[in-house]
């Protein structure tokens, strides 16, 4: 699930939509996620939508891109 990437205000609605449309085999996962991550852990601790990122360097030889993440 990409819930940590969504704006905080959209997380609850997106979770409910995913949970309602998920196959029955995934319901235990959604129950766990709801009981722990949606109710016990504040969204601000696991949501990363407010982090800024950017490219700080790359090398032509390896074509690697280094991303740095930090709070706005």
N, C-alpha and C positions, 0 to 999 in steps of 0.2 A: 504494500500500500504506500502511496505517496502522500499520506496525510501530513507528515511533518513539513512538506514543501508548500502546502496550501496556506493562504492567509488564515490567521487564527480564527477570524470570524466565520470562515467557511468550513472548518474542520467538523463540527458537530453534524451539520446537514450532510456533508459528503460521507461521513461515517455511516449515518443512518441509511443513506441511499445504497451504499455498498453492502451493508449488512442485509438489507431487504432483498437485494438482487443476487446475493451470493448463493451458491449451491449449498444444499443441506450439509454436505460433508465439511464445509468450512465454518459452520455455525459455532462449533466449540472454539475455534480461533477467534471469531468475532466476540463471543461471550467473554473470553479471557481478555481481549484487547479492551473491551468496554469496561469490564470490572477493574482492570488495573490502570491502563493508560488514559482512559477517558474520565475516570472517576477519582482515582487516587493520586495521580501525578499531574500537577498543573501543566496546561498546554505550553506555557512559556518555557518549561524545562525541556521539552522535546520537539517543539516546533522551531524550524530553522528558516521560516519564510522571511524573517526580518534580518537575516544576515546578509551582509554585502560581500561580494566576491569579485575577483578580477584576476586578470593574468598579470603575474609579476615577473615572468621570465620564460623564455623558451630557447631551445637550441635547435639550430637547423639540422645538426647531425642526428640527433635522436628524435626530433620533432615532439619532444615532451613539453607539455604545458603544465606549469605549476600554478595551482590555484591557492589563493590565500583567503581564508574566511575570517570574518570578524564582525562584531556588532556594529550597527549603524551609529 
